[in-house]
Amino acid sequence: MDRLIKINGKNYKAAEFDLNLLCDFEDVGISLENIDAKMFNVIRQYVASSMGVNAKIAGQEITNHVANGGSLEDISDVMTAAMGDSGFFRTTQTDEKKTTTSRTGKKKSESEDVTS
């Protein structure tokens, strides 16, 4: 499903959460482990990817959007829906949780238990 982000009266096709987008995030220091802690950076990079511009230009557009009565929530709602639509992103999130769990030494899941 094609979603649109409306910024400053213009519609942009919302970027798909795929490997390329996650690599774009990593290029600017956003990983799956810190995605919640860097929400402004995530939104800015998501808009940049959707608009096909660099992060600085996207930041200026977002600033103008908010100054003229728009909200970050409008953008984050589209982004959240795109995350939910992405089988790749959901699978990656699950894999990241398994990796994090294995690093902490806690049991990953019942299906991964080994019995002797």
Backbone torsions as a table, in degrees:
resi	resn	phi	psi	omega
1	MET	NA	127.1	177.2
2	ASP	-81.5	122.8	176.6
3	ARG	-105.5	153.7	-179.7
4	LEU	-120.1	143.1	171.8
5	ILE	-108.8	125.4	178.1
6	LYS	-103.5	117.7	-179.7
7	ILE	-131.9	124.1	178.2
8	ASN	53.5	41.5	175.8
9	GLY	79.5	1.1	179.3
10	LYS	-113.5	141.8	177.4
11	ASN	-97.7	135.9	176.6
12	TYR	-126.2	139.6	175.3
13	LYS	-66.4	123.8	-179.2
14	ALA	-65.3	135.2	-180.0
15	ALA	-64.4	143.2	176.6
16	GLU	-81.2	139.1	176.1
17	PHE	-79.6	94.3	179.6
18	ASP	-130.6	-174.1	-178.7
19	LEU	-58.2	-42.4	-178.5
20	ASN	-62.2	-41.9	179.6
21	LEU	-66.1	-43.2	178.8
22	LEU	-63.8	-34.2	175.2
23	CYS	-67.2	-39.5	175.2
24	ASP	-58.9	-41.9	177.9
25	PHE	-62.0	-46.9	-179.4
26	GLU	-62.9	-34.2	178.9
27	ASP	-60.9	-25.4	179.2
28	VAL	-108.8	18.4	172.7
29	GLY	87.6	16.1	178.9
30	ILE	-107.3	119.2	177.0
31	SER	-114.0	169.6	177.5
32	LEU	-61.0	-28.9	-179.2
33	GLU	-71.7	-26.0	-177.7
34	ASN	-119.0	16.5	-175.6
35	ILE	-60.0	-36.5	179.8
36	ASP	-74.8	-29.3	-177.2
37	ALA	-79.8	-16.5	-176.9
38	LYS	-121.5	48.3	-171.5
39	MET	-61.9	-37.6	178.3
40	PHE	-63.6	-42.1	177.6
41	ASN	-65.2	-38.7	178.8
42	VAL	-62.6	-48.7	-179.3
43	ILE	-61.5	-45.4	-179.3
44	ARG	-61.5	-46.0	-179.3
45	GLN	-67.8	-36.2	178.0
46	TYR	-63.7	-44.6	177.5
47	VAL	-63.8	-42.6	178.7
48	ALA	-58.1	-45.7	179.6
49	SER	-65.6	-38.4	179.6
50	SER	-68.4	-38.1	-178.6
51	MET	-83.6	-19.7	-176.6
52	GLY	76.6	34.2	-179.8
53	VAL	-128.3	175.3	177.2
54	ASN	-80.8	169.0	-174.5
55	ALA	-63.6	-35.6	180.0
56	LYS	-62.8	-45.7	178.8
57	ILE	-64.5	-42.2	178.2
58	ALA	-60.8	-40.9	178.4
59	GLY	-61.6	-40.0	177.4
60	GLN	-65.2	-42.0	179.5
61	GLU	-64.9	-41.3	178.0
62	ILE	-64.6	-43.2	178.5
63	THR	-58.4	-46.9	177.8
64	ASN	-63.2	-40.4	179.6
65	HIS	-58.6	-48.6	-178.8
66	VAL	-69.1	-41.1	179.9
67	ALA	-62.3	-27.3	-179.0
68	ASN	-98.8	19.8	173.5
69	GLY	101.2	-4.9	176.3
70	GLY	-76.4	174.2	179.4
71	SER	-133.7	156.1	173.4
72	LEU	-68.5	-28.1	-179.0
73	GLU	-62.6	-37.7	177.1
74	ASP	-56.6	-45.0	-178.5
75	ILE	-70.5	-46.3	-176.7
76	SER	-66.4	-30.6	176.8
77	ASP	-63.6	-43.0	178.2
78	VAL	-65.0	-43.5	-179.6
79	MET	-62.4	-44.4	179.4
80	THR	-62.7	-41.4	177.9
81	ALA	-64.3	-39.2	178.0
82	ALA	-64.9	-36.6	175.4
83	MET	-61.5	-44.7	-179.7
84	GLY	-65.1	-30.5	179.5
85	ASP	-75.0	-19.9	-170.4
86	SER	-89.5	109.0	174.1
87	GLY	-62.7	-36.5	178.8
88	PHE	-61.9	-47.5	-178.2
89	PHE	-64.3	-44.5	-179.7
90	ARG	-61.4	-42.3	178.9
91	THR	-64.3	-41.9	179.4
92	THR	-63.5	-41.8	178.1
93	GLN	-60.9	-43.2	178.9
94	THR	-63.6	-44.6	178.5
95	ASP	-62.4	-39.3	-179.9
96	GLU	-64.8	-40.6	179.1
97	LYS	-64.4	-40.2	178.6
98	LYS	-63.8	-43.2	179.8
99	THR	-63.6	-44.7	179.6
100	THR	-62.1	-42.3	179.3
101	THR	-63.6	-40.7	-179.1
102	SER	-67.9	-30.4	178.1
103	ARG	-71.8	-28.7	-178.6
104	THR	-84.9	-11.1	179.3
105	GLY	84.0	3.0	178.1
106	LYS	-82.7	157.3	-179.3
107	LYS	-62.7	132.8	-177.9
108	LYS	-73.0	-59.3	178.8
109	SER	-164.0	162.7	-178.7
110	GLU	-61.1	-34.3	-178.0
111	SER	-69.7	-17.5	-178.2
112	GLU	-97.1	-0.4	177.7
113	ASP	-65.4	142.9	177.0
114	VAL	-113.1	124.4	179.2
115	THR	-109.2	150.6	-179.9
116	SER	-109.3	NA	NA
